[in-house]
Amino acid sequence: MKYNLIIAKVLFVVCSATIYAQERNPITTALPFLQVSADARAGGLADQGVATSPDVYSQQWNSSKYAFSDREFGVGVNVTPYLSRLVDDIILANLVGYKKLDERSAVAIGFRYFSLGEIGFTNENGDNQGIQKPNSLSFDVSYALKLNDHFSMGVAGRYLRSDLRLQTQEGADANAGNGFGVDISGYYQSDEIPYKNFDGRWRGGFAITNIGPKISFSEGEESFIPTNLRVGGGFDFGIDSFNTVRATVEFSKLLVPTPPIAIDANNDGVINGNERAVFQDFNDQGAFEGIFNSFSDAPGGGSEELEEVTYSIGVEYDYNNIFALRAGYFNESESKGARKFVALGAGFKYTSIGLDLSYLFNTSNVPSPLEGTLRFGLTFNFGEEFNN
């Protein structure tokens, strides 16, 4: 069977964990949609969320922040168009909600759905061979608890399913992959500190997300899920009772083994024998072995390990918790995916209803599937108020 060339290009971009560039050794995983910012507030801050102030969408980034939420209930829904300049039916949808159990604890649930839309197949004669709808999803539950007045920890469990593989031949093995992951996170938030001209507040957070076994799509074929370490810190400038500026810096690293570089030691144009054994060793690693090896296995040594760390800088201006402006910059090494972009966003709130928007400007030579994409989301906060 054959399908349209543009669909082949779409699948190539979407199903890769990172976008290909020249002279690079990227880390690729299954379920790359888990690494895409699924909410507009984080999108407007250049994919930040581990150390930003608590919001409804903390589930993806750092579930321990829910313990510092200032309302009893919160619900949010976001829709992110993907590859919007090529097609109009690829989306990432996100639905999340939380409830504070008391002043020190909270629970939350989340659901993310990534759809590649409808893909029509034809045979060599152009006859219709049916339509497939590849998709991936995750469902998670979390619990957050304040250990003291300034620090909380959270744990989340996540069910994962990926059905992106296309059934291109009759009888071909293209099973959906099923797996699970666990998040462990922490969040620090200081009291307001009076300075000479403003009141300040420190924030900090860490999260290790998607800790879990490799996912299998067919017998003898397994892939790492995107286990990720994220740390960050920030500071709130309380200019007066109405105006606040929040600045945040975050760093992220995939805790997945770096693939070895193919070397044709015999200069015969073929990678075989002992030359291929290093790839077998890479594929045979277990998930937890891969997490520990990910800190020291880059073929280029320490310098390449540092290239695997991405960073983002974000600033948010908030007026009386009614109106917000956001901006951020994200950077990834040229050798690891070359994702570089500037993000802008805005938020509006009326009583208990909020609207968030964000837009991405690609600054890399490598195209971004989110370039020119307007992300939007709605939030609803209600119930008892808590003073944090």
C-alpha positions as CSV (number, residue, x, y, z in Angstrom):
1,M,0.0,0.0,0.0
2,K,1.0,3.6,-0.5
3,Y,0.0,6.9,1.1
4,N,0.5,10.5,0.1
5,L,4.0,11.9,0.3
6,I,2.9,14.8,2.6
7,I,1.5,12.3,5.1
8,A,4.9,10.5,5.1
9,K,6.6,13.8,5.9
10,V,4.1,14.5,8.7
11,L,4.6,11.2,10.3
12,F,8.4,11.5,10.1
13,V,8.3,14.8,12.0
14,V,5.7,13.9,14.5
15,C,6.8,10.4,15.5
16,S,10.5,11.5,16.0
17,A,11.4,12.5,19.5
18,T,13.4,15.4,18.0
19,I,13.8,17.0,14.6
20,Y,16.8,15.9,12.6
21,A,19.7,18.2,11.9
22,Q,23.2,17.7,10.4
23,E,26.1,16.2,12.4
24,R,24.0,15.3,15.4
25,N,23.4,12.4,17.8
26,P,19.9,12.9,19.0
27,I,18.2,10.9,21.8
28,T,14.9,9.4,20.5
29,T,12.2,7.8,22.5
30,A,8.7,6.4,22.2
31,L,5.8,8.6,23.1
32,P,7.5,11.9,22.2
33,F,4.1,13.8,22.7
34,L,4.8,13.5,26.5
35,Q,7.6,16.1,26.0
36,V,5.3,18.6,24.3
37,S,3.9,21.4,26.4
38,A,0.2,20.6,26.7
39,D,-1.0,23.9,28.2
40,A,-0.9,27.4,26.9
41,R,0.5,29.0,30.1
42,A,3.6,26.8,30.0
43,G,3.8,27.3,26.2
44,G,3.9,31.1,26.7
45,L,6.8,30.7,29.0
46,A,8.8,28.5,26.6
47,D,7.8,25.2,28.0
48,Q,8.3,26.0,31.7
49,G,6.4,24.4,34.6
50,V,8.5,22.7,37.2
51,A,9.2,25.9,39.2
52,T,6.5,28.3,38.1
53,S,3.7,29.3,40.5
54,P,1.0,26.6,41.0
55,D,-1.8,26.4,38.4
56,V,-4.3,23.8,37.2
57,Y,-1.8,22.3,34.7
58,S,0.9,21.4,37.2
59,Q,0.2,17.7,36.5
60,Q,2.5,17.5,33.5
61,W,5.4,19.4,35.0
62,N,5.4,19.1,38.8
63,S,2.4,17.7,40.6
64,S,3.7,18.6,44.1
65,K,2.7,22.3,43.3
66,Y,-1.0,21.4,43.8
67,A,-0.4,21.4,47.6
68,F,0.2,25.2,47.2
69,S,-3.0,25.9,45.2
70,D,-5.1,28.7,46.4
71,R,-8.5,27.3,45.4
72,E,-10.2,24.1,46.4
73,F,-11.0,22.9,42.9
74,G,-9.5,23.5,39.5
75,V,-10.3,22.2,36.0
76,G,-8.5,23.0,32.8
77,V,-8.7,22.0,29.1
78,N,-6.2,22.8,26.4
79,V,-6.0,22.2,22.7
80,T,-2.7,22.4,20.7
81,P,-2.8,22.2,16.9
82,Y,0.2,20.3,15.6
83,L,1.8,20.9,12.2
84,S,-0.9,23.4,11.5
85,R,0.8,24.8,8.4
86,L,0.5,21.4,6.7
87,V,-2.6,19.8,8.0
88,D,-5.6,20.7,10.2
89,D,-6.5,17.5,12.0
90,I,-3.3,16.7,14.1
91,I,-3.9,17.9,17.7
92,L,-2.7,17.4,21.3
93,A,-5.6,17.7,23.7
94,N,-5.2,18.0,27.5
95,L,-7.8,17.7,30.3
96,V,-6.8,18.0,33.9
97,G,-8.4,18.6,37.3
98,Y,-7.4,18.8,40.9
99,K,-9.0,19.0,44.4
100,K,-7.4,20.1,47.6
101,L,-8.2,17.7,50.4
102,D,-7.1,20.2,53.1
103,E,-4.6,23.0,53.5
104,R,-1.6,20.6,53.1
105,S,-2.6,18.0,50.5
106,A,-4.3,17.6,47.1
107,V,-5.1,15.0,44.4
108,A,-5.3,15.5,40.7
109,I,-6.1,13.5,37.5
110,G,-5.0,14.3,33.9
111,F,-5.7,13.0,30.4
112,R,-3.6,13.8,27.3
113,Y,-4.6,12.6,23.8
114,F,-2.4,13.0,20.7
115,S,-4.1,12.3,17.3
116,L,-2.6,12.1,13.9
117,G,-6.0,12.5,12.3
118,E,-7.2,10.4,9.5
119,I,-4.8,8.8,7.1
120,G,-6.2,7.3,3.9
121,F,-4.4,4.4,2.1
122,T,-4.5,3.3,-1.5
123,N,-2.9,0.5,-3.4
124,E,-0.7,0.7,-6.5
125,N,-3.8,1.1,-8.6
126,G,-5.1,4.0,-6.6
127,D,-7.9,2.0,-5.0
128,N,-9.1,3.0,-1.6
129,Q,-7.7,0.6,1.1
130,G,-9.3,2.2,4.1
131,I,-8.6,4.9,6.7
132,Q,-6.4,4.6,9.9
133,K,-6.4,7.0,12.9
134,P,-3.1,6.7,14.7
135,N,-3.1,8.1,18.2
136,S,-1.3,8.1,21.6
137,L,-2.7,8.9,25.1
138,S,-1.9,9.0,28.7
139,F,-4.0,9.0,31.9
140,D,-2.5,9.9,35.3
141,V,-3.3,10.3,38.9
142,S,-1.2,12.3,41.4
143,Y,-1.0,13.1,45.1
144,A,0.7,16.1,46.7
145,L,1.6,16.8,50.3
146,K,3.1,19.7,52.1
147,L,6.0,18.5,54.3
148,N,6.2,21.9,56.0
149,D,4.9,25.4,55.3
150,H,7.4,25.9,52.4
151,F,8.1,22.6,50.8
152,S,5.9,19.9,49.2
153,M,6.4,16.6,47.4
154,G,4.3,14.8,44.9
155,V,4.0,11.4,43.3
156,A,2.0,10.5,40.1
157,G,1.2,7.3,38.3
158,R,0.6,7.3,34.5
159,Y,-0.9,4.8,32.1
160,L,0.6,5.1,28.6
161,R,-0.7,3.9,25.2
162,S,0.7,4.4,21.7
163,D,-1.0,3.3,18.6
164,L,0.9,5.3,16.0
165,R,2.2,2.5,13.9
166,L,0.5,2.0,10.6
167,Q,-0.8,-1.3,9.3
168,T,0.7,-1.0,5.9
169,Q,0.4,-4.7,4.9
170,E,-2.1,-7.4,5.6
171,G,-1.0,-9.5,8.5
172,A,1.7,-7.0,9.5
173,D,2.5,-6.8,13.2
174,A,1.7,-3.3,14.2
175,N,0.4,-3.6,17.8
176,A,-0.3,-0.7,20.1
177,G,2.2,-0.3,22.9
178,N,1.1,-0.1,26.5
179,G,3.1,1.0,29.5
180,F,3.2,3.0,32.6
181,G,5.4,5.7,34.3
182,V,5.8,7.3,37.7
183,D,6.7,10.9,38.6
184,I,8.5,12.1,41.7
185,S,8.6,15.8,42.3
186,G,9.2,18.6,44.9
187,Y,8.4,22.3,45.1
188,Y,9.6,25.1,47.4
189,Q,7.9,28.4,47.9
190,S,9.1,31.0,50.5
191,D,7.1,33.5,52.4
192,E,6.9,37.0,51.0
193,I,10.1,38.8,51.9
194,P,10.0,42.6,52.3
195,Y,12.8,44.3,50.3
196,K,13.4,48.0,50.0
197,N,11.1,48.7,47.0
198,F,9.1,45.5,46.6
199,D,8.1,42.3,48.3
200,G,9.8,39.1,47.0
201,R,9.2,35.4,47.0
202,W,11.5,32.6,46.0
203,R,10.4,29.5,44.1
204,G,12.2,26.2,43.3
205,G,11.2,22.8,42.0
206,F,12.4,19.5,40.6
207,A,10.7,16.6,38.9
208,I,11.7,13.2,37.5
209,T,8.8,12.2,35.2
210,N,7.9,9.1,33.3
211,I,10.0,6.6,35.3
212,G,9.0,3.3,33.9
213,P,9.9,0.2,31.8
214,K,10.5,0.3,28.1
215,I,7.4,0.0,25.9
216,S,6.9,-2.8,23.4
217,F,5.2,-2.6,20.1
218,S,6.0,-6.1,18.9
219,E,7.8,-9.2,20.2
220,G,11.5,-8.5,20.6
221,E,11.1,-4.7,20.0
222,E,11.2,-2.3,22.9
223,S,11.7,1.5,23.2
224,F,12.6,3.8,26.0
225,I,9.8,6.1,27.3
226,P,10.9,9.8,27.8
227,T,12.0,9.7,31.4
228,N,13.0,13.3,32.1
229,L,14.8,15.3,34.8
230,R,13.7,18.9,35.2
231,V,14.9,21.4,37.8
232,G,14.3,25.2,38.1
233,G,14.1,28.2,40.2
234,G,12.4,31.6,40.1
235,F,11.7,34.8,42.0
236,D,8.5,36.9,42.3
237,F,8.9,40.7,42.3
238,G,5.8,42.1,44.1
239,I,5.9,45.7,42.9
240,D,2.7,46.6,44.7
241,S,-0.6,45.0,45.7
242,F,-1.6,44.9,42.0
243,N,1.5,44.3,39.9
244,T,3.8,41.2,40.1
245,V,6.6,40.1,37.8
246,R,7.8,36.5,38.0
247,A,11.1,35.4,36.5
248,T,12.0,31.7,36.1
249,V,14.9,29.6,34.8
250,E,14.6,25.9,34.1
251,F,16.9,23.1,32.9
252,S,15.9,19.7,31.5
253,K,17.6,16.4,30.6
254,L,16.3,13.2,29.2
255,L,17.3,10.2,31.4
256,V,17.5,8.0,28.4
257,P,20.7,6.4,27.0
258,T,22.5,8.2,24.2
259,P,22.6,6.1,21.1
260,P,26.1,5.0,20.0
261,I,27.6,6.5,16.8
262,A,28.1,4.0,14.0
263,I,31.7,3.5,13.1
264,D,32.8,1.7,9.9
265,A,36.1,0.4,11.4
266,N,36.9,-1.7,8.3
267,N,36.0,1.1,5.8
268,D,34.0,-1.4,3.8
269,G,30.8,0.7,3.8
270,V,29.0,-1.8,6.0
271,I,28.4,-1.7,9.8
272,N,28.6,-5.4,11.0
273,G,30.1,-7.8,13.4
274,N,31.8,-6.2,16.3
275,E,30.9,-2.8,14.9
276,R,27.2,-3.6,15.5
277,A,27.7,-5.2,18.9
278,V,27.8,-1.8,20.6
279,F,24.2,-1.2,19.3
280,Q,23.1,-4.5,20.7
281,D,24.5,-3.5,24.1
282,F,22.5,-0.2,23.8
283,N,19.3,-1.9,23.0
284,D,19.7,-4.5,25.8
285,Q,19.8,-1.9,28.5
286,G,16.9,-1.9,30.9
287,A,15.0,1.2,31.8
288,F,16.6,1.8,35.2
289,E,20.0,0.9,33.9
290,G,19.5,3.4,31.1
291,I,18.6,6.2,33.6
292,F,21.9,5.8,35.5
293,N,23.9,5.4,32.3
294,S,22.3,8.5,30.7
295,F,24.6,10.7,32.8
296,S,27.9,9.3,31.4
297,D,27.3,7.4,28.2
298,A,27.5,10.1,25.5
299,P,30.2,9.2,22.9
300,G,31.6,12.7,23.1
301,G,32.1,12.6,26.8
302,G,31.3,15.3,29.3
303,S,30.9,18.0,26.7
304,E,28.3,16.0,24.9
305,E,26.5,15.3,28.2
306,L,26.2,19.0,28.7
307,E,24.8,19.4,25.2
308,E,21.9,17.1,26.3
309,V,20.7,19.7,28.8
310,T,18.1,22.2,27.5
311,Y,17.3,25.4,29.2
312,S,14.5,28.0,29.2
313,I,14.1,31.5,30.6
314,G,10.6,32.9,31.2
315,V,9.0,36.1,32.5
316,E,5.4,36.6,33.5
317,Y,3.8,39.9,34.4
318,D,0.5,39.7,36.4
319,Y,-1.9,42.4,37.1
320,N,-4.1,41.7,40.1
321,N,-4.6,38.1,39.0
322,I,-6.8,39.3,36.2
323,F,-4.5,39.9,33.3
324,A,-1.0,38.4,32.5
325,L,1.6,38.8,29.8
326,R,4.3,36.1,29.2
327,A,7.5,35.6,27.2
328,G,10.2,33.0,27.2
329,Y,13.1,31.6,25.3
330,F,14.0,27.9,24.9
331,N,17.3,26.5,23.8
332,E,18.6,23.0,22.8
333,S,22.0,22.2,21.4
334,E,22.5,22.0,17.7
335,S,23.7,18.5,18.0
336,K,20.7,17.2,20.0
337,G,17.7,18.6,18.0
338,A,18.4,22.3,17.6
339,R,15.1,23.4,19.1
340,K,15.3,27.1,19.6
341,F,12.3,29.4,19.9
342,V,10.8,32.5,21.4
343,A,7.3,32.2,23.0
344,L,4.7,34.8,23.8
345,G,1.6,34.4,25.8
346,A,-1.3,36.1,27.6
347,G,-3.8,35.2,30.2
348,F,-7.2,36.6,31.1
349,K,-9.3,35.9,34.2
350,Y,-12.9,36.8,35.1
351,T,-14.1,35.6,38.5
352,S,-13.5,31.8,38.3
353,I,-12.9,31.5,34.6
354,G,-9.5,31.9,32.9
355,L,-8.3,32.0,29.3
356,D,-4.7,31.4,28.2
357,L,-3.1,31.9,24.8
358,S,0.4,31.3,23.5
359,Y,2.3,31.6,20.2
360,L,5.7,30.2,19.2
361,F,8.3,31.9,17.0
362,N,10.9,29.5,15.7
363,T,14.5,30.8,15.8
364,S,16.3,27.7,14.7
365,N,17.4,26.7,11.1
366,V,15.5,23.5,11.7
367,P,11.6,23.8,11.2
368,S,9.4,23.4,14.3
369,P,6.1,21.5,14.1
370,L,4.7,24.1,16.5
371,E,5.8,27.1,14.5
372,G,2.9,29.4,13.8
373,T,0.7,27.5,16.2
374,L,-1.8,29.3,18.5
375,R,-2.3,27.3,21.7
376,F,-5.3,28.1,23.8
377,G,-6.9,26.8,27.1
378,L,-9.7,27.4,29.5
379,T,-9.5,27.0,33.3
380,F,-12.1,27.0,36.0
381,N,-11.2,27.6,39.7
382,F,-13.8,27.5,42.4
383,G,-14.5,26.4,46.0
384,E,-12.8,27.4,49.2
385,E,-9.8,29.8,49.1
386,F,-6.5,28.9,50.7
387,N,-3.8,31.4,51.8
388,N,-0.3,30.3,50.7
